[in-house]
Amino acid sequence: MSFLRRPARLSGSTLVVVATGVAGLFGYAIQTVAGAGLEASAYAQFSVFWAAVFLAVGSMSGVQQEVTRATHPGAPGGPAGRRLLLAILIIGVTAAALVAASGPLWADAVFADQGATSLALLSASVVFSGAVAGIAGVLYGVHDWRRVALVICLDPALRFALVGGSLLTGHVAWLPAAIVAPIPLTFFAALLLVVPRLRQGIRIDVATTRRLVGNIFRAIVGAAATAVLVSALPLFIGAAARDISTTQTGALLFNLTLTRAPIVIPALAFQSLLVVFFRDRLNHVARLTGLIGGGAVATALVVAVVCGILGPTVIGGIFGDGYRLSGFSLALLVASSGLTAVLSVTGAATIALRRHTAYLGGWVFAALAAVILLFVSPGDTITRSVIAVSCGPALGLLVHAAAIWRARSSARP
C-alpha cells in the first residue's frame, strides 16, 4: 500500500540547497549577533578581520571549483587520489607561505597592534581552507551529496557557536580565534568523510599534476577576485572611507553585509553545484546561464525595494541608530548584488566550458575595476561604494558573456 512505502529521499541538489540555506542562516546569524553585541566602531574592526580571513578562504575556494570540475567516479586504486592530494598540498602550502612572507609589509597597518597574531591566524586559515575546499570538491565531483551537505553546514555552525560564545562571555579579544578555529576543525571532520569515498575510487580528467596545479591556481586567482567583490569588500571600503567616522564606517559595512548576503552568498555557494549542472548540459549552457542569471537579477531588485522601504527602520530599531543608513542608499547597495550574483553564474558556466582564462579574466577585471572605482570615483564613501559594486561586476560580465558566446558559436554544426 502507498502509505507503507518508504519516504522519498531528498535529491542531491535539494540536499545541497538545504545545507547551503542552513549555512547561510548561520553566517547571517553571526553578523547579526556581532552587530547586536558590538558598537558600530568595534564592529568595523571585527568586519575588517572577518574580511581578511574570508578573502583568504574565498580565494582558496578556487581549489573546490577546479577539483569539482576535474573529479569523476572511478575504479578503486590508481594514482588519481594521490595526485589530487599532492596538488592540493602544493597549492595550500605555497599560498600560506606567500601570506606569511608578505605579512610584515601590511599586517600591522591592517590589524593595528594585533598584526603578528592576526597574521598567524590568517596563514592557518589559508592552509586549512584550501584542504577543506579540495575535500568538498572531490565530494561534489562524485555527487556524494550527503557528505557535501555535512561539510557545508559544519564550518558556519562551529563559527556561530564560537563567535556567539565569545560575545556572550564578554571575551571580545577571542573573536579573531573564534572566526578562524572552525576551519581546521572542519578539515579534520571532512577528512574522515572523504577517506571512504577515495577508497571507492575517483578519476581526474587532467593528465598531469603540474597541469592540475595550474588549473587550480587560475581558479584560485579568479576566486580571490570573487572574494574581493564579496567577503573582502569591508577591507577595501574601510581603507577608502576617508570622509566618515569609524562609527559610520561600521554602519556602512554592517548594512552592506547584512542586506547583500541573501543574494550574493547563495550564488557563490551554489557555484560548484552549477559547475556540475552546466558540465552535464554543455549544449545548453548559454540559455541556462541567461535564465538563471535573469532570476538572480529579478530577486535582487525585489529584495532592494523591500530593504529600501523597511531596512532603515528595522535595522535602526533592532541594532540602534548608529547602524542606520538611508533607504535609498541601502536599496542601491542591495540592487548591485544582483550583478555579482550573475557574475557567479557566468563564472560557473565558463569553468564548465573549460574557459579557465575567461573565468579568471572576468573576475579579475571586475575586482580591479571595483577597487579602483572605490578610491577614484566622485562623491562620498557610500556613493563610491555603490559605483564600485555595480560597475565592477558589470564589466566582468562582459568578459564571461563573450567567452560563453564564443563557446556556443564553436559548438554549432
NULUMSE-162409 format. One line per 10 residues: number of its first residue (from 1); for each residue z, x, y negated of C-alpha. Coordinates in pm, 1 decimal, decimal comma. Last residue first. Example, Ala and Ser with C-alpha at 12.3 -4.5 7.8 and 13.67 -1.06 7.14 Angstrom:
% residues 2
2 = 714,0/1367,0/106,0  780,0/1230,0/450,0;
This chain:
% residues 413
413 = -3658,0/2749,7/-2232,8  -3375,3/2734,5/-2486,7  -3084,2/2971,6/-2421,4  -3190,3/3209,4/-2699,0  -3164,8/2928,1/-2953,9  -2816,5/2827,6/-2843,9  -2696,2/3187,9/-2853,2  -2844,1/3228,1/-3201,4  -2672,4/2906,5/-3314,1  -2337,6/3020,5/-3174,6;
403 = -2371,1/3355,0/-3353,6  -2464,3/3191,1/-3686,1  -2173,6/2948,1/-3658,0  -1929,0/3232,6/-3597,0  -2038,0/3425,5/-3907,0  -2047,8/3115,7/-4129,5  -1702,4/3014,4/-4007,7  -1560,8/3340,9/-4138,7  -1664,1/3247,3/-4493,3  -1491,4/2909,0/-4466,6;
393 = -1180,5/3075,2/-4321,9  -1141,6/3295,5/-4633,1  -1236,1/3025,1/-4885,1  -959,2/2781,6/-4798,1  -654,8/2999,6/-4723,5  -730,3/3226,9/-5019,2  -806,7/2955,1/-5274,4  -490,5/2763,9/-5184,4  -278,5/3081,1/-5204,5  -431,3/3172,5/-5541,4;
383 = -338,5/2831,0/-5677,6  17,6/2861,8/-5544,4  58,8/3213,1/-5684,8  -61,3/3120,1/-6032,6  -420,8/3117,0/-6150,0  -721,2/3344,2/-6108,3  -811,8/3504,4/-5774,5  -752,5/3878,7/-5732,1  -448,9/3909,5/-5502,0  -487,2/3611,3/-5271,0;
373 = -863,8/3646,8/-5288,8  -841,3/3992,6/-5133,0  -612,8/3871,2/-4854,6  -831,2/3567,8/-4779,0  -1156,6/3765,2/-4784,0  -1014,9/4028,6/-4551,1  -889,4/3761,5/-4310,6  -1213,9/3562,3/-4306,1  -1431,5/3872,1/-4260,1  -1203,3/3996,1/-3981,6;
363 = -1207,2/3657,5/-3808,8  -1583,4/3613,1/-3821,6  -1666,0/3974,5/-3743,6  -1447,0/3988,6/-3433,9  -1595,5/3675,3/-3283,7  -1942,7/3799,0/-3378,1  -1875,1/4131,6/-3206,5  -1736,8/3959,1/-2899,7  -2038,6/3732,3/-2851,3  -1962,6/3687,2/-2481,8;
353 = -2058,4/3316,5/-2501,5  -1702,4/3220,9/-2404,6  -1579,0/3458,5/-2675,4  -1807,2/3294,4/-2933,0  -1683,6/2947,5/-2836,0  -1317,5/3045,7/-2860,9  -1380,9/3177,5/-3211,5  -1563,3/2856,4/-3305,8  -1252,9/2657,0/-3213,4  -1011,9/2891,7/-3391,1;
343 = -1233,1/2885,1/-3702,1  -1212,8/2505,6/-3685,6  -832,1/2528,1/-3703,7  -852,3/2766,8/-3998,7  -1079,1/2520,8/-4179,5  -846,0/2230,0/-4106,2  -550,8/2426,6/-4247,6  -707,7/2404,4/-4592,8  -611,2/2036,9/-4607,9  -242,8/2132,0/-4568,0;
333 = -241,2/2370,6/-4863,3  -430,3/2120,8/-5079,0  -189,0/1838,7/-4992,3  113,9/2053,7/-5076,6  -25,5/2149,6/-5413,9  -95,4/1783,9/-5495,6  246,9/1668,8/-5376,2  430,4/1917,4/-5597,0  664,5/2159,6/-5418,9  1035,5/2110,9/-5327,0;
323 = 1235,7/2374,2/-5136,8  1498,8/2439,1/-5405,3  1534,0/2063,3/-5444,3  1726,7/2043,7/-5118,9  1642,9/2064,3/-4748,5  1640,7/1698,5/-4646,9  1570,1/1517,8/-4973,8  1340,9/1785,1/-5114,5  1139,6/1799,1/-4792,3  1109,5/1420,4/-4765,9;
313 = 1036,0/1355,0/-5132,7  792,3/1644,3/-5168,6  610,3/1559,0/-4843,5  559,0/1183,1/-4874,4  236,5/1139,8/-5071,3  80,2/1485,5/-5042,7  202,6/1522,7/-4686,3  40,1/1195,2/-4579,4  -288,0/1282,9/-4751,2  -289,4/1632,2/-4600,8;
303 = -214,7/1499,0/-4249,9  -521,8/1272,5/-4271,8  -738,5/1555,8/-4403,4  -620,2/1794,0/-4132,2  -695,9/1541,3/-3856,7  -1050,1/1492,1/-3985,6  -1106,2/1868,2/-3997,8  -978,9/1917,4/-3641,5  -1193,3/1632,7/-3509,5  -1500,6/1783,9/-3669,9;
293 = -1424,6/2114,6/-3499,8  -1400,3/1945,4/-3160,1  -1731,4/1765,7/-3204,0  -1914,7/2062,2/-3353,8  -1789,8/2300,9/-3086,8  -1894,4/2055,6/-2815,9  -2248,7/2041,0/-2953,5  -2283,4/2418,1/-2980,0  -2123,6/2490,4/-2640,4  -2339,8/2250,9/-2438,9;
283 = -2529,6/2485,8/-2206,4  -2225,0/2711,6/-2171,3  -2010,8/2441,6/-2014,9  -1771,2/2635,7/-1785,7  -1716,2/2909,9/-2041,8  -1660,5/2646,0/-2310,3  -1361,2/2492,3/-2130,0  -1226,9/2832,7/-2020,2  -1240,8/2963,0/-2378,5  -1100,1/2629,8/-2499,9;
273 = -794,3/2669,8/-2279,1  -750,1/3022,0/-2413,6  -783,8/2893,8/-2769,6  -546,6/2598,4/-2719,7  -250,2/2775,0/-2881,5  -459,6/2861,4/-3185,8  -569,3/2501,9/-3242,5  -217,8/2378,6/-3166,3  -72,4/2617,3/-3428,6  -317,5/2534,4/-3706,9;
263 = -286,2/2157,9/-3741,4  82,3/2074,3/-3683,8  180,0/2412,2/-3838,7  24,0/2353,1/-4181,7  316,9/2144,7/-4312,9  619,7/2352,6/-4209,3  476,6/2699,1/-4265,9  323,9/2632,9/-4607,0  624,1/2431,2/-4722,3  863,5/2708,8/-4618,6;
253 = 647,5/2982,3/-4771,5  619,9/2800,5/-5104,2  993,0/2724,3/-5118,1  1084,0/3083,9/-5028,2  855,4/3210,7/-5303,7  1019,7/2972,1/-5548,7  1361,4/3110,3/-5452,2  1236,1/3468,6/-5477,3  1112,8/3393,7/-5829,4  751,1/3333,6/-5932,7;
243 = 482,7/3531,5/-6118,1  427,8/3831,2/-5890,1  399,1/3645,4/-5560,1  131,3/3871,3/-5407,2  367,1/4059,6/-5175,2  534,8/3737,7/-5064,9  193,0/3580,9/-5011,9  96,6/3874,5/-4791,6  395,8/3859,7/-4558,1  411,6/3480,2/-4569,3;
233 = 48,5/3469,9/-4447,2  133,0/3663,9/-4132,1  155,3/3363,2/-3898,1  -176,7/3206,6/-3990,1  -459,6/3387,5/-4168,1  -324,1/3735,2/-4093,5  -263,1/3627,1/-3733,5  -629,5/3540,9/-3691,6  -727,0/3882,1/-3828,5  -495,7/4036,1/-3571,8;
223 = -659,6/3817,9/-3305,8  -1000,6/3957,3/-3403,3  -868,8/4312,3/-3381,2  -709,1/4222,6/-3049,1  -1034,3/4075,0/-2913,7  -1216,9/4395,2/-3002,4  -948,9/4598,5/-2823,1  -963,9/4371,4/-2519,0  -1338,9/4423,8/-2488,6  -1296,3/4799,9/-2521,2;
213 = -1015,5/4806,9/-2266,2  -1237,1/4612,2/-2024,8  -1521,8/4856,8/-2086,3  -1297,2/5151,6/-2005,4  -1151,5/4978,9/-1700,5  -1501,9/4941,4/-1557,9  -1729,3/4664,4/-1427,4  -1606,5/4364,0/-1622,4  -1613,7/4034,1/-1428,1  -1256,6/4078,4/-1301,2;
203 = -1178,4/3914,3/-965,4  -835,4/3799,0/-851,2  -647,7/3795,3/-521,9  -374,4/3588,7/-357,9  -134,2/3878,5/-414,8  -204,6/3857,3/-786,2  -86,3/3494,4/-784,2  244,4/3584,0/-620,2  300,8/3856,7/-886,6  222,2/3624,2/-1180,1;
193 = 540,7/3417,1/-1190,8  786,3/3703,8/-1146,3  609,2/3888,9/-1423,7  639,0/3581,9/-1643,9  1020,0/3591,6/-1618,4  1031,0/3961,1/-1705,9  788,0/3910,8/-1994,4  971,7/3605,9/-2129,5  1290,3/3809,3/-2167,2  1089,6/4085,6/-2336,3;
183 = 958,2/3833,6/-2594,5  1274,8/3625,0/-2631,0  1457,3/3920,8/-2794,1  1230,8/3942,7/-3102,4  1340,7/3648,7/-3321,0  1705,8/3673,3/-3219,9  1701,4/4046,7/-3298,9  1577,8/3972,8/-3652,6  1830,2/3684,5/-3688,9  2140,0/3885,2/-3594,7;
173 = 2230,0/3957,7/-3958,2  2263,7/3582,6/-4011,0  2567,6/3574,9/-3783,0  2711,8/3247,3/-3917,7  2783,9/3104,6/-3574,2  2544,0/2815,2/-3625,0  2275,6/3040,7/-3771,8  2284,7/3293,6/-3490,0  2296,5/3017,7/-3228,8  1994,5/2845,5/-3378,6;
163 = 1799,8/3171,0/-3377,7  1896,9/3242,1/-3016,5  1841,7/2891,1/-2878,7  1516,9/2837,3/-3068,4  1392,9/3176,6/-2958,3  1464,1/3101,1/-2591,7  1271,3/2774,6/-2614,4  989,8/2945,2/-2805,9  941,2/3204,7/-2528,8  981,8/2975,4/-2226,0;
153 = 737,6/2698,0/-2311,8  403,9/2879,7/-2286,6  510,4/3082,8/-1982,9  611,8/2767,0/-1795,3  286,8/2590,2/-1882,7  80,3/2883,7/-1761,8  271,4/2878,0/-1432,4  182,8/2513,5/-1382,1  -176,2/2566,4/-1495,8  -283,4/2828,3/-1243,8;
143 = -649,4/2797,1/-1351,8  -744,5/3146,7/-1227,9  -834,8/3263,5/-1578,6  -536,7/3091,3/-1740,6  -292,6/3263,9/-1505,5  -453,4/3601,4/-1566,0  -448,5/3544,7/-1942,4  -80,8/3447,4/-1933,3  2,3/3777,7/-1764,0  -201,1/3972,0/-2019,2;
133 = -37,9/3788,6/-2309,7  308,3/3860,2/-2170,3  222,1/4230,9/-2146,3  86,5/4240,2/-2500,9  396,7/4056,3/-2623,5  613,2/4316,7/-2451,5  455,2/4621,4/-2609,6  410,5/4478,1/-2959,4  754,8/4315,0/-2972,8  915,8/4648,0/-2890,3;
123 = 740,9/4810,7/-3185,0  860,6/4532,4/-3416,9  1219,7/4566,6/-3302,2  1210,7/4940,8/-3366,7  1051,0/4884,5/-3707,1  1313,4/4627,0/-3802,1  1592,5/4867,5/-3714,6  1439,3/5152,1/-3915,6  1348,3/4939,5/-4218,6  1668,9/4740,3/-4255,0;
113 = 1740,1/4857,5/-4611,8  1424,4/4695,8/-4752,8  1207,7/4539,6/-4480,4  864,4/4564,6/-4643,7  912,3/4875,2/-4859,5  1129,0/5046,4/-4599,4  874,1/4979,0/-4323,8  563,9/5097,2/-4514,6  483,0/5465,3/-4466,0  762,7/5535,8/-4217,1;
103 = 612,9/5269,8/-3988,4  274,6/5433,6/-3931,3  384,9/5622,0/-3621,0  586,7/5331,8/-3478,8  306,3/5079,7/-3529,8  42,5/5314,9/-3387,5  263,9/5392,5/-3087,0  312,8/5022,0/-3022,0  -63,6/4965,8/-3022,6  -128,6/5255,2/-2784,7;
93 = 145,9/5146,1/-2545,0  17,9/4789,6/-2530,9  -351,9/4873,4/-2493,8  -305,3/5133,0/-2222,0  -64,8/4908,3/-2029,4  -301,7/4609,8/-2048,2  -592,1/4822,4/-1918,9  -382,1/4962,4/-1634,9  -265,5/4614,6/-1532,7  -626,1/4493,1/-1522,7;
83 = -747,6/4786,1/-1320,7  -460,7/4737,7/-1072,8  -536,7/4366,3/-1033,0  -909,0/4426,5/-984,4  -870,4/4708,6/-728,1  -916,0/4508,0/-409,8  -677,3/4300,7/-204,6  -689,5/3925,8/-159,3  -1027,2/3762,7/-236,0  -1096,5/3639,0/-585,4;
73 = -1006,7/3377,9/-845,5  -1155,6/3464,1/-1184,9  -1039,9/3681,6/-1476,2  -1273,4/3800,3/-1755,0  -1241,8/3511,6/-2001,2  -866,4/3479,6/-1963,6  -820,8/3857,4/-1986,0  -1024,0/3852,2/-2308,5  -816,2/3580,8/-2473,8  -481,1/3697,4/-2340,5;
63 = -522,9/4051,6/-2470,5  -624,8/3908,7/-2807,2  -277,1/3754,5/-2813,0  -167,6/4107,6/-2901,4  -260,7/4048,8/-3263,1  -61,7/3728,0/-3279,2  246,8/3902,9/-3146,4  215,1/4183,9/-3402,2  143,1/3947,6/-3691,8  414,3/3734,3/-3536,7;
53 = 669,8/4007,1/-3586,8  564,5/4075,8/-3945,9  556,3/3705,0/-4033,0  905,2/3648,7/-3891,1  1027,6/3944,5/-4096,0  874,9/3793,4/-4412,1  998,4/3443,1/-4328,9  1359,4/3552,6/-4287,8  1344,2/3729,3/-4624,3  1194,7/3419,3/-4793,4;
43 = 1451,8/3202,8/-4613,1  1724,9/3400,0/-4787,9  1576,5/3303,9/-5127,8  1534,1/2940,5/-5020,9  1896,2/2916,5/-4906,8  1942,1/2932,3/-4532,4  2072,9/2695,8/-4265,3  1848,0/2395,9/-4330,0  1534,5/2604,2/-4374,8  1617,2/2810,9/-4066,6;
33 = 1680,4/2494,9/-3864,1  1347,2/2350,7/-3975,3  1160,0/2673,5/-3901,1  1313,9/2689,7/-3553,8  1245,6/2319,5/-3494,9  876,7/2367,3/-3566,7  861,5/2650,2/-3317,2  1042,0/2437,6/-3058,4  811,2/2144,0/-3129,0  508,1/2370,4/-3095,0;
23 = 632,4/2492,9/-2758,3  672,0/2133,2/-2639,8  322,7/2046,3/-2761,9  180,9/2355,9/-2595,1  351,0/2257,7/-2271,0  210,5/1904,3/-2292,5  -140,7/2030,8/-2368,3  -117,7/2290,9/-2091,0  -5,0/2030,6/-1838,8  -275,9/1790,9/-1953,4;
13 = -542,2/2058,7/-1912,1  -428,9/2127,5/-1558,3  -419,4/1761,7/-1459,5  -83,8/1589,3/-1420,9  -9,3/1482,2/-1069,5  -56,9/1121,0/-967,1  244,5/957,3/-809,5  235,6/946,1/-428,5  113,7/615,3/-296,6  371,6/360,0/-191,2;
3 = 282,9/115,4/-469,7  -77,7/111,2/-352,3  0,0/0,0/0,0;
